[in-house]
Amino acid sequence: MSDQTSTSRRALLGGIAAAGMAAAVSSGKAMAGPTAITYSGPTITLWPGKAPGAPAKLPIRKVQQQSKDAAFDDRWITGIAAPSLEVRQPAYRDGSAVILLPGGGYGFLSWDNEGEEQARWLTARGVTCFILSYRLPGEGWAKRETVPLQDAQRAVRLVRARAAEFGIDPKRVAVLGFSAGGHLAGSIATRFGEDVYTPVDKADALSARPDLAGMIYPVVSLSQSFTHGGSRDNLLGENASEALRHAGSVENRVTAETPPVFLTASSDDGLVPIGNSLAMYGAMLVRQRPAEFHGFDKGGHGFGARLGRDTPAHAWPDLFHAYGRRHGIFTA
């Protein structure tokens, strides 16, 4: 990740609870790195009709382009009125699926860095990817504290419901989230059975439990001193009660049913402290649940899959894929 991109992301995330988005511009064809993704599949709308708790005036989609290179997209998305899954299919399918959860402090979605680019390396390994465009809780939705979880539960169920269509095994569905998306990955891994919306069709009879959860430089706690305040306030609202903060802290929700969890973060992350990952790892160990944690001394925050080989945290995609293979998710 370039210094310019890292700095701009930090500036927005750091003040996102109090500041509005800058003027947005539309972007053209999706790019991931220097070349366009050519294996795009259909768009799956999550909800028939309006999503639960819709405001009278729906948010308007905006795309803010961070990249100065016309051949390289780096988009931040807001105004998600109709949450959806964007399908990215590999030429060879190993039968696994990963639902990608971009971060952005619950105030925007870092679509390319933590969505399209992740789909690129995963599809190269035979994994069918679904990038989740989930609703942002501060955009007027009722019950804001469960809005992203509603979308994540529904997404897992829809992927399972349409598994045959995409050539995937419904028992090999993982989630992979980044930053606030890591908090969402942890939330679906620990709160998959919680009733957060009224069922709308037969898909909602299926389990929302992912078979594995990857949490990359994640927000975990909403109540400890090392929380990311912007993510907390965007999800819960400012001045949320301690009870609500405790309930939204993933480390407090781990149970004997929590699936295997993969964690990675960097010691030099100045935005979302590594203490979040340590808290989740410790909670998994206490509950004797399978977990793997990689802490790197260098990497910062928001690095996605962009780090050079001279930065230690660059190794995380191979480590995540290896962990998934050991747990029977990936086979390629």
Sine and cosine of phi, psi and omega as CSV:
sin_phi,cos_phi,sin_psi,cos_psi,sin_omega,cos_omega
0.00,0.00,0.70,-0.71,0.00,-1.00
-0.95,0.32,0.41,-0.91,0.05,-1.00
-0.87,0.50,-0.61,0.80,-0.03,-1.00
-0.90,0.44,-0.71,0.71,-0.01,-1.00
-0.91,0.41,-0.69,0.73,0.00,-1.00
-0.88,0.48,-0.67,0.74,-0.01,-1.00
-0.91,0.42,-0.68,0.74,-0.05,-1.00
-0.93,0.36,-0.61,0.79,0.04,-1.00
-0.90,0.43,-0.70,0.72,-0.01,-1.00
-0.89,0.46,-0.64,0.77,-0.03,-1.00
-0.90,0.44,-0.66,0.75,-0.03,-1.00
-0.96,0.29,-0.71,0.70,-0.02,-1.00
-0.90,0.44,-0.62,0.78,-0.06,-1.00
-0.90,0.44,-0.51,0.86,-0.04,-1.00
-0.90,-0.43,0.25,0.97,-0.19,-0.98
-0.93,0.36,-0.42,0.91,0.00,-1.00
-0.93,0.38,-0.42,0.91,-0.09,-1.00
-0.92,-0.39,-0.35,0.94,-0.12,-0.99
-0.94,-0.33,0.53,-0.85,0.07,-1.00
-0.99,0.12,0.25,-0.97,0.04,-1.00
-0.94,0.33,0.51,-0.86,0.09,-1.00
-0.95,0.31,0.20,-0.98,0.01,-1.00
-0.84,0.55,0.67,-0.74,-0.10,-0.99
-0.95,-0.30,0.41,-0.91,0.06,-1.00
-0.79,-0.61,0.49,-0.87,0.04,-1.00
-0.98,0.17,0.43,-0.90,0.01,-1.00
-0.84,-0.54,0.40,-0.92,-0.02,-1.00
-1.00,0.03,-0.66,-0.75,-0.08,-1.00
-0.85,0.53,0.66,-0.76,-0.04,-1.00
-0.91,0.41,0.73,-0.68,0.08,-1.00
-0.86,-0.51,0.49,-0.87,0.14,-0.99
-0.68,-0.73,0.96,-0.30,-0.13,-0.99
0.95,0.32,-0.48,-0.88,-0.11,-0.99
-0.98,0.20,-0.21,0.98,-0.06,-1.00
-0.79,-0.61,0.48,-0.88,-0.02,-1.00
-0.96,0.27,0.57,-0.82,0.14,-0.99
-0.95,0.31,0.78,-0.62,-0.07,-1.00
-0.93,-0.36,0.06,1.00,-0.07,-1.00
-0.93,-0.36,0.53,0.85,-0.01,-1.00
-0.91,0.40,0.65,-0.76,0.07,-1.00
-0.95,-0.30,-0.35,-0.94,-0.04,-1.00
-0.96,0.26,0.24,-0.97,0.17,-0.98
-0.99,-0.13,0.78,-0.62,0.00,-1.00
-0.96,-0.29,0.92,-0.39,0.06,-1.00
-0.97,0.25,0.75,-0.67,-0.11,-0.99
-0.94,0.34,-0.67,0.74,-0.18,-0.98
-0.87,-0.49,0.71,-0.70,0.16,-0.99
-0.95,0.32,0.83,-0.56,-0.10,-1.00
0.97,0.25,-0.43,-0.90,-0.03,-1.00
-0.96,0.27,0.50,-0.86,0.07,-1.00
-0.93,0.37,0.36,-0.93,-0.02,-1.00
-0.84,0.54,0.62,-0.78,0.08,-1.00
0.93,0.38,0.49,0.87,-0.06,-1.00
-0.91,0.42,0.67,-0.75,0.09,-1.00
-0.96,0.28,0.28,-0.96,0.01,-1.00
-0.87,0.49,-0.60,0.80,0.05,-1.00
-0.92,-0.39,0.93,-0.36,-0.06,-1.00
-0.94,0.33,0.53,-0.85,0.05,-1.00
-0.91,0.42,0.45,-0.89,-0.02,-1.00
-0.97,-0.24,0.78,-0.63,-0.05,-1.00
-0.90,0.44,0.73,-0.69,0.07,-1.00
-0.71,-0.70,0.55,-0.83,0.01,-1.00
-0.80,-0.60,0.84,-0.54,0.02,-1.00
-0.95,-0.30,0.89,-0.45,-0.05,-1.00
-1.00,0.06,0.87,-0.50,0.01,-1.00
-1.00,-0.01,-0.43,0.90,-0.10,-1.00
-0.98,0.22,0.61,-0.79,0.11,-0.99
-0.99,-0.13,-0.03,1.00,-0.03,-1.00
-0.98,-0.22,0.86,-0.52,-0.06,-1.00
-0.89,0.45,-0.36,0.93,-0.02,-1.00
-1.00,-0.07,0.13,0.99,-0.12,-0.99
-0.63,-0.78,0.94,-0.34,0.01,-1.00
-1.00,0.08,0.64,-0.77,0.13,-0.99
-0.54,-0.84,0.99,0.15,-0.20,-0.98
-0.97,-0.22,0.61,-0.79,0.14,-0.99
-0.92,-0.39,0.78,-0.62,-0.15,-0.99
-0.90,-0.44,0.69,-0.72,0.13,-0.99
-0.75,-0.66,0.04,-1.00,0.07,-1.00
0.94,0.35,0.76,0.65,-0.03,-1.00
-1.00,0.00,0.99,-0.16,-0.01,-1.00
-1.00,0.00,-0.53,0.85,-0.04,-1.00
-0.82,-0.57,1.00,0.04,-0.03,-1.00
-0.86,0.51,0.53,-0.85,-0.12,-0.99
-0.43,-0.90,0.19,-0.98,0.13,-0.99
-0.91,-0.41,0.81,-0.59,0.10,-1.00
-0.99,-0.14,0.86,-0.51,-0.12,-0.99
-1.00,0.00,0.74,-0.67,0.08,-1.00
-0.82,-0.57,0.90,-0.43,-0.16,-0.99
-0.94,-0.33,0.67,-0.74,0.05,-1.00
-0.99,0.12,0.31,-0.95,0.08,-1.00
-0.92,0.39,-0.64,0.77,0.09,-1.00
-0.91,-0.41,0.76,-0.65,-0.03,-1.00
-0.95,-0.30,0.77,-0.63,0.06,-1.00
-1.00,-0.04,0.03,1.00,0.05,-1.00
1.00,-0.05,-0.03,1.00,0.00,-1.00
-0.99,-0.13,0.28,-0.96,0.05,-1.00
-0.67,-0.74,0.58,-0.82,0.13,-0.99
-0.78,-0.62,0.80,-0.60,0.13,-0.99
-1.00,-0.06,0.88,-0.48,-0.07,-1.00
-1.00,-0.05,0.73,-0.68,-0.05,-1.00
-0.87,-0.50,1.00,-0.08,0.01,-1.00
-0.89,0.46,0.47,-0.88,0.08,-1.00
-1.00,-0.04,-0.19,-0.98,-0.03,-1.00
0.62,-0.79,0.44,0.90,0.08,-1.00
0.90,0.43,0.36,0.93,-0.09,-1.00
0.86,0.51,0.33,0.94,0.03,-1.00
-0.87,-0.49,-0.26,0.96,0.12,-0.99
-0.33,-0.94,0.18,-0.98,0.08,-1.00
-0.92,-0.39,0.83,-0.55,0.06,-1.00
-0.99,0.15,0.99,0.13,-0.30,-0.95
-0.92,0.40,-0.70,0.71,-0.07,-1.00
-0.99,0.12,-0.77,0.64,-0.06,-1.00
-0.86,0.50,-0.60,0.80,-0.10,-1.00
-0.86,-0.51,0.29,0.96,0.05,-1.00
-0.72,-0.69,-0.98,0.18,-0.07,-1.00
-0.86,0.51,-0.68,0.73,-0.05,-1.00
-0.94,0.34,-0.51,0.86,0.08,-1.00
-0.95,0.32,-0.61,0.79,0.05,-1.00
-0.89,0.46,-0.54,0.84,-0.04,-1.00
-0.90,0.44,-0.75,0.67,-0.04,-1.00
-0.97,0.25,-0.48,0.88,0.03,-1.00
-0.95,0.31,-0.68,0.73,0.03,-1.00
-0.91,0.42,-0.49,0.87,0.08,-1.00
-0.89,0.45,-0.33,0.94,0.03,-1.00
-0.97,-0.23,0.21,0.98,0.09,-1.00
1.00,0.03,0.20,0.98,-0.06,-1.00
-1.00,-0.07,0.77,-0.64,0.12,-0.99
-0.99,0.16,0.78,-0.62,-0.10,-0.99
-0.92,-0.40,0.54,-0.84,0.06,-1.00
-0.76,-0.65,0.94,-0.35,0.00,-1.00
-1.00,0.01,0.86,-0.51,-0.08,-1.00
-1.00,0.00,0.88,-0.48,0.16,-0.99
-1.00,-0.04,1.00,-0.01,-0.08,-1.00
-1.00,-0.08,0.41,-0.91,-0.05,-1.00
-0.94,0.34,0.54,-0.84,0.03,-1.00
-1.00,-0.07,0.83,-0.56,-0.20,-0.98
-0.90,0.44,-0.40,0.92,-0.03,-1.00
-1.00,0.05,0.19,0.98,-0.05,-1.00
-0.98,-0.18,0.49,0.87,0.16,-0.99
0.99,-0.16,0.03,1.00,-0.06,-1.00
-0.97,0.24,0.58,-0.81,0.10,-1.00
-0.94,0.33,0.44,-0.90,-0.01,-1.00
0.78,0.63,0.80,0.60,-0.14,-0.99
-0.81,0.58,-0.52,0.85,-0.09,-1.00
-0.93,0.38,-0.29,0.96,0.04,-1.00
-0.90,-0.43,0.07,1.00,-0.06,-1.00
-0.85,0.52,-0.79,0.62,0.04,-1.00
-0.89,0.46,-0.60,0.80,0.02,-1.00
-0.91,0.42,-0.61,0.79,0.09,-1.00
-0.83,0.56,-0.75,0.67,-0.03,-1.00
-0.92,0.40,-0.62,0.78,-0.01,-1.00
-0.92,0.38,-0.68,0.73,0.06,-1.00
-0.87,0.50,-0.74,0.67,-0.02,-1.00
-0.88,0.47,-0.61,0.79,-0.01,-1.00
-0.89,0.45,-0.73,0.68,0.00,-1.00
-0.88,0.48,-0.67,0.74,-0.01,-1.00
-0.91,0.41,-0.64,0.77,0.01,-1.00
-0.93,0.37,-0.61,0.79,0.05,-1.00
-0.88,0.47,-0.68,0.73,0.04,-1.00
-0.91,0.41,-0.64,0.76,-0.02,-1.00
-0.90,0.44,-0.49,0.87,-0.05,-1.00
-0.94,-0.35,0.40,0.92,-0.06,-1.00
-0.86,0.51,-0.70,0.72,-0.03,-1.00
-0.89,0.46,-0.61,0.79,0.00,-1.00
-0.86,0.51,-0.58,0.81,-0.07,-1.00
-0.97,-0.26,0.14,0.99,0.07,-1.00
0.92,0.39,0.63,0.78,-0.01,-1.00
-0.86,-0.51,0.38,-0.92,0.03,-1.00
-1.00,0.03,0.87,-0.49,-0.04,-1.00
-0.91,0.42,-0.16,0.99,0.06,-1.00
-0.99,-0.16,0.20,0.98,0.01,-1.00
-0.73,-0.69,0.83,0.55,-0.03,-1.00
-0.92,-0.39,0.89,-0.45,0.00,-1.00
-0.94,-0.34,0.32,-0.95,0.18,-0.98
-0.86,-0.50,0.54,-0.84,0.00,-1.00
-0.66,-0.75,0.92,-0.40,-0.09,-1.00
-0.82,-0.57,0.41,-0.91,-0.12,-0.99
-0.79,-0.61,0.76,-0.65,0.06,-1.00
0.84,0.55,-0.87,-0.48,0.08,-1.00
-0.90,0.45,-0.51,0.86,0.12,-0.99
-0.91,0.42,-0.46,0.89,0.12,-0.99
-0.93,0.37,-0.61,0.80,0.11,-0.99
-0.89,0.47,-0.65,0.76,0.03,-1.00
-0.92,0.39,-0.63,0.78,0.06,-1.00
-0.88,0.47,-0.68,0.73,0.05,-1.00
-0.91,0.41,-0.58,0.82,0.01,-1.00
-0.92,0.39,-0.69,0.73,0.01,-1.00
-0.94,0.34,-0.48,0.88,0.03,-1.00
-0.95,0.30,-0.41,0.91,-0.06,-1.00
-0.93,-0.37,-0.28,0.96,-0.08,-1.00
-0.79,-0.61,0.49,0.87,-0.06,-1.00
-0.91,0.42,-0.44,0.90,-0.04,-1.00
-0.99,-0.11,0.02,1.00,-0.03,-1.00
-0.97,0.24,0.68,-0.73,0.01,-1.00
-0.99,0.16,0.99,-0.16,-0.03,-1.00
-0.91,-0.41,-0.04,1.00,0.10,-0.99
-0.42,-0.91,0.34,-0.94,0.03,-1.00
-0.99,0.16,0.79,-0.61,0.00,-1.00
-0.81,0.58,0.60,-0.80,-0.05,-1.00
-0.89,-0.46,-0.31,0.95,0.02,-1.00
-0.29,-0.96,-0.12,-0.99,-0.08,-1.00
-0.90,0.43,-0.46,0.89,0.00,-1.00
-0.86,0.50,-0.49,0.87,-0.06,-1.00
-0.96,0.27,-0.07,1.00,0.12,-0.99
-0.99,0.11,-0.20,0.98,-0.02,-1.00
-0.99,0.10,0.35,-0.94,0.00,-1.00
-0.94,0.34,0.63,-0.78,0.09,-1.00
-0.99,-0.16,0.13,0.99,-0.01,-1.00
-0.97,0.24,0.88,-0.48,0.10,-0.99
-0.95,0.32,0.42,-0.91,-0.01,-1.00
-1.00,0.09,-0.23,0.97,0.06,-1.00
-0.28,-0.96,0.55,-0.83,0.03,-1.00
-0.79,-0.61,0.78,-0.63,0.12,-0.99
-0.96,-0.27,0.78,-0.63,-0.03,-1.00
-0.83,-0.56,0.95,-0.30,-0.12,-0.99
-0.96,-0.29,0.81,-0.58,-0.17,-0.98
0.54,0.84,0.84,0.54,-0.20,-0.98
-0.99,0.12,0.48,-0.88,0.37,-0.93
-0.97,0.24,0.75,-0.66,-0.01,-1.00
-0.83,-0.56,-0.85,0.52,-0.05,-1.00
-1.00,-0.03,0.63,-0.77,0.10,-0.99
-0.94,-0.34,0.09,1.00,-0.06,-1.00
-0.82,-0.57,-0.31,0.95,-0.03,-1.00
-1.00,0.09,0.23,-0.97,-0.04,-1.00
-0.91,0.43,-0.38,0.92,-0.04,-1.00
-1.00,-0.05,0.21,0.98,0.05,-1.00
-0.91,0.42,0.27,-0.96,0.19,-0.98
-0.99,-0.10,0.95,-0.32,-0.13,-0.99
-0.87,0.50,-0.59,0.81,0.00,-1.00
-0.90,0.43,-0.70,0.71,0.03,-1.00
-0.89,0.45,-0.70,0.71,0.01,-1.00
-0.85,0.52,-0.75,0.66,-0.07,-1.00
-0.95,0.32,-0.56,0.83,0.05,-1.00
-0.92,0.38,-0.56,0.83,-0.01,-1.00
-0.98,0.18,-0.73,0.68,-0.15,-0.99
-0.99,-0.15,-0.33,0.95,-0.17,-0.99
1.00,-0.06,0.45,-0.90,0.01,-1.00
-0.92,0.38,0.54,-0.84,0.03,-1.00
0.88,0.48,0.55,0.84,0.07,-1.00
-0.91,0.42,0.48,-0.88,-0.02,-1.00
-0.91,0.41,0.37,-0.93,0.05,-1.00
-0.90,0.44,-0.55,0.83,0.03,-1.00
-0.89,0.46,-0.66,0.75,0.01,-1.00
-0.93,0.36,-0.63,0.78,0.04,-1.00
-0.90,0.43,-0.66,0.75,0.03,-1.00
-0.90,0.45,-0.69,0.72,-0.03,-1.00
-0.91,0.42,-0.52,0.86,-0.02,-1.00
-1.00,0.05,-0.03,1.00,0.00,-1.00
-1.00,0.09,0.88,-0.47,-0.15,-0.99
-0.88,0.47,-0.59,0.81,-0.06,-1.00
-0.89,0.46,-0.34,0.94,0.02,-1.00
-1.00,0.06,-0.09,1.00,-0.13,-0.99
-0.94,-0.35,0.03,1.00,-0.02,-1.00
-0.92,0.38,0.72,-0.70,0.02,-1.00
-0.73,-0.68,-0.03,-1.00,0.04,-1.00
-0.92,0.39,-0.21,0.98,-0.01,-1.00
-0.99,-0.15,-0.05,1.00,-0.01,-1.00
-0.91,0.43,0.77,-0.64,-0.01,-1.00
-0.94,0.34,0.16,-0.99,0.07,-1.00
-0.82,0.57,0.62,-0.78,-0.05,-1.00
-0.81,-0.59,0.73,-0.69,0.10,-0.99
-0.94,-0.35,0.77,-0.64,-0.04,-1.00
-0.80,-0.60,0.63,-0.78,0.18,-0.98
-0.53,-0.85,0.55,-0.83,0.01,-1.00
-0.29,-0.96,0.18,-0.98,-0.03,-1.00
-0.89,-0.46,0.61,-0.79,0.01,-1.00
-0.89,0.46,-0.47,0.88,-0.05,-1.00
-1.00,-0.08,0.32,0.95,0.07,-1.00
-0.95,0.31,0.95,-0.31,-0.03,-1.00
-1.00,0.03,0.03,1.00,-0.06,-1.00
-0.94,-0.35,-0.80,0.61,0.06,-1.00
-0.88,-0.47,0.99,-0.14,-0.11,-0.99
-0.83,0.55,0.52,-0.85,-0.02,-1.00
-0.88,0.47,-0.31,0.95,0.07,-1.00
-0.83,0.56,-0.46,0.89,0.07,-1.00
-0.88,0.47,-0.75,0.66,0.00,-1.00
-0.90,0.43,-0.64,0.77,0.02,-1.00
-0.89,0.45,-0.62,0.78,0.02,-1.00
-0.89,0.45,-0.67,0.74,0.01,-1.00
-0.93,0.38,-0.69,0.73,0.02,-1.00
-0.87,0.48,-0.70,0.71,0.03,-1.00
-0.88,0.48,-0.65,0.76,0.01,-1.00
-0.90,0.43,-0.62,0.79,0.04,-1.00
-0.91,0.41,-0.65,0.76,0.01,-1.00
-0.91,0.41,-0.67,0.75,0.01,-1.00
-0.86,0.51,-0.63,0.77,-0.01,-1.00
-1.00,0.07,0.04,1.00,0.00,-1.00
0.83,0.55,0.68,0.73,0.07,-1.00
-0.98,-0.19,0.53,-0.85,-0.02,-1.00
-0.92,0.39,0.77,-0.64,-0.02,-1.00
-0.45,-0.89,0.51,-0.86,0.09,-1.00
-0.72,-0.69,0.74,-0.67,-0.03,-1.00
-0.80,-0.60,0.76,-0.65,0.10,-1.00
-0.86,-0.51,0.91,-0.40,0.08,-1.00
-0.96,-0.28,0.82,-0.57,-0.04,-1.00
-0.94,-0.33,0.50,-0.87,-0.01,-1.00
-0.98,0.20,-0.36,0.93,-0.01,-1.00
-0.73,-0.69,0.59,-0.81,0.03,-1.00
0.36,-0.93,-0.52,0.85,-0.01,-1.00
0.94,0.34,-0.51,-0.86,-0.02,-1.00
-0.84,-0.54,0.51,-0.86,0.10,-0.99
0.95,0.30,0.44,0.90,-0.10,-1.00
-0.98,0.21,-0.28,0.96,0.03,-1.00
0.79,0.61,-0.79,-0.61,0.05,-1.00
-0.90,-0.44,0.45,0.89,-0.15,-0.99
-0.99,-0.14,-0.09,1.00,-0.10,-1.00
-0.95,0.32,0.58,-0.82,0.09,-1.00
-0.97,0.24,0.25,-0.97,-0.08,-1.00
-0.93,0.36,-0.21,0.98,0.03,-1.00
-0.99,0.10,-0.07,1.00,0.05,-1.00
-0.96,-0.28,0.85,-0.53,-0.16,-0.99
-0.79,0.61,-0.64,0.77,-0.11,-0.99
-0.93,0.38,-0.10,0.99,-0.01,-1.00
-0.88,0.48,-0.33,0.94,-0.13,-0.99
-0.98,0.19,-0.12,0.99,-0.17,-0.99
-0.88,0.48,-0.59,0.81,-0.01,-1.00
-0.87,0.49,-0.66,0.75,0.03,-1.00
-0.91,0.41,-0.61,0.79,0.01,-1.00
-0.92,0.38,-0.65,0.76,0.05,-1.00
-0.90,0.44,-0.71,0.71,-0.02,-1.00
-0.90,0.44,-0.64,0.77,0.03,-1.00
-0.90,0.44,-0.64,0.77,0.03,-1.00
-0.89,0.45,-0.68,0.73,0.04,-1.00
-0.89,0.45,-0.59,0.81,0.06,-1.00
-0.91,0.41,-0.66,0.75,0.00,-1.00
-0.90,0.44,-0.44,0.90,0.02,-1.00
-0.99,-0.17,0.21,0.98,0.13,-0.99
0.98,0.21,0.22,0.97,0.02,-1.00
-0.99,0.14,-0.77,0.63,-0.02,-1.00
-0.97,-0.24,0.52,-0.86,0.01,-1.00
-0.80,-0.59,-0.33,0.94,-0.07,-1.00
-0.95,0.31,0.00,0.00,0.00,0.00
